[in-house]
Structures are given as C-alpha cells and as structure tokens.
Amino acid sequence: MSQFAMNNNALSDTLFDLMHAYRMAMRSELKAKQLGLNSMHVKCLTYIASQEHCTANDIVSHLCRDKAQIARLIKEMVEKQWLRKAAHPKDKRSQLLTLTDQGQQLATLIQQTRTRVQARMRQNLTEAQLASFDAIATTITANLRADNHQE
C-alpha cells in the first residue's frame, strides 16, 4: 500500500474515531438513553431552539434529510410532548414548530452538555491548534460537499 493510501485511510479512521468519541461523550453526559434521545432528536431540538420561526421544511434544509424522515421525527417529538405545531400565520400550507416546556428543558440540557463536552475537547490544545483544526475540518467538509454535488 502506498504512503498516500495509508494517509487517506488514517484520515478516515481519525475522523471516524473523533465522531464516535464525541457521540459517546454526548450520549453519556446527556444520559440520552434514559431520556429517549437520539442524535436526530438532539439536532432537531437544538435547531428549533435557535430559530425564531421554524417549519419542517426549515429542518429538512438545515439537516439535509428527506421530508419523510423529518415528518416521522417531528411526529415522534410531538408524541413525546417535546414539540407543538401551530398554524403558520403567513403560509397556510405549513406549520410552525415550537418547543414545549419539556422540549425547552431538553434543549437547555443539550446546550449545557455541549458546553461541558467542548471544554473536555479543548483540553491540552492551544488556541492556534484549535484554529488550525477548525480550518482543516472546514476545508475537508467543503471538499466532501463539493464531491456530493457532482453526482
């Protein structure tokens, strides 16, 4: 195997290990299983909490997921009483999604957990290292997104 192929595999393995470690840290800190949370719930609750007005289509666009998957996710979150739907005042074809009190509590817990996990991630790293990591990760993400658009 060439040095180049080994580097590509090492990069993929490193990214996989990083994402797995991050997910496990978040899951553990959140006690996600006890709360009935999965990663899509976390992403959706966080996004809705950050928006003044949010529709299912907004979530589809933000998370780059298909409408059916988001519709199932929203239905589940309404049943869990984390979300409520209300008629959109300007567009009768869509509904605004808002967090219930329980949903807001979860969103707050998620944000607090992210803050704690990010503090752990930053340990033993300088600001320069963090800036380099951010620049590299942003470039890798852009490279992958550009390849997806060529299909």
N, C-alpha and C positions, 0 to 999 in steps of 0.2 A: 504494500500500500504506500502511496506517495505521501510526502510530508503535507502537501496541500489537502489531500483527502482526510488525513488524520486531523488536521486543524479544523476542517469543516465538521467532522464528527465531534470533536472536542467542544466546539461552539454549541452545537445542537444539544449535546449532553449537558453542558453547563447551563444552558437556558432551561432545559427540562428540569434539572436539579433545583435551580433557583425558583422556578414557578411552583414546583412541588413543595419545596420548603416553605415558601410564602403561604400557599394554600393551607398547609398543615398548621402553620403558626396561627393563621387567622381562625381556622376551624377550632383549634384548641382553645385559643383565648376567648372566642365568642361562645364556646360551648354550643356550637352550631347544631349538633345532633339533638341535644335536649330541646333546643328552640324550634327545631324543624326547619332550619335554614339550609339552603344550598347556595352555590356560588351565583346562580342566576337571581335568586331572591336578593342576595346581597347587592349585586349590580343594579337591579331594578329599584330597590328601596333607596339606595344611595342616589341614583339618578333623579328619581321623583322628588326626593327631599331637596335636591339642589335647584329644582325648577320652580318658577312662579306658576306656570301653567304647563301641564303635561298631558299628552294623549298617548294612546297605544302606538300610533304612527311615529311619534317622537322617540319612543323606546325602541321600536323596530330600527329606525335610522341610527340611533346612538349605539345600540348594541350589535348592529349588523346581523340581525337574526330574522328569520322568516315570520310573517304575520301570524301564522297558525301557532307557532311555538310561543310567541308573546301573548296571544289570546289565551292559551292554556295557562300560562304563567299568571296572567292578570286574574283569570277566573279563580285559580287556586288561592291567590293572595287576598282576593275579596272574601272567599270562603273562610280563610283563616282570620279574617277581620283585621288585616293589615292595611287594606286599601278600600276606598269607596269610589264609586263612579257617580258623576253628576253630568247633567246635560251641558254641552258646550254652548255658551250664550251666543257665539258668533257662527257656529257651524253645527247645524242640527244632525249631521251625519256622524259626528264624533262625540266622545265623552271625555270630560276632564277627569283625571285620576288624582286623588289626593290621599295622603296618609291619614289613617285613623290615629287616635291617641296611641294605640298599641304599635302601629306602624311607625309612628314618630319616635317612640321609645326604642324600637329596634334600630332605626336609622341612627339615632344618637349613640346607641351601644356600638354599632358598626364603626362609626367615626372615631369613637374613643379607642376602640380596638385597633383600628388602622394606625392611629397616632402611636400607640404603645408598640405595635409591631414595627413600624417605621423607625422608631427610636432604637429598637434592637438591631434593625438592618444597618443603621448608620454607625453602630459601634465600631471602633478601630479604623474608621475611614476619615480621611481629611476632606475638607470642602472641595479641594482640587480633584480628588479621586471621585467624589460624588458627581461633580460637574462632568468629568470625563465619562463616567458610566452613563449619565443621562444623555450626553451627546452620542455615544456609541449606540445605546439602546434605541434612541430616536432614529438614527440612520438605519439600523437593522430593520426596524419597524417599517420605515418608508420603503426600503428595498423590497420587503415582503409584500407590502400593499401594492407596489408598482407591478410586481410579477403577477399578482392576483387579477389585476385589471387587464392584463394582456391575453387572458384565456378566452 
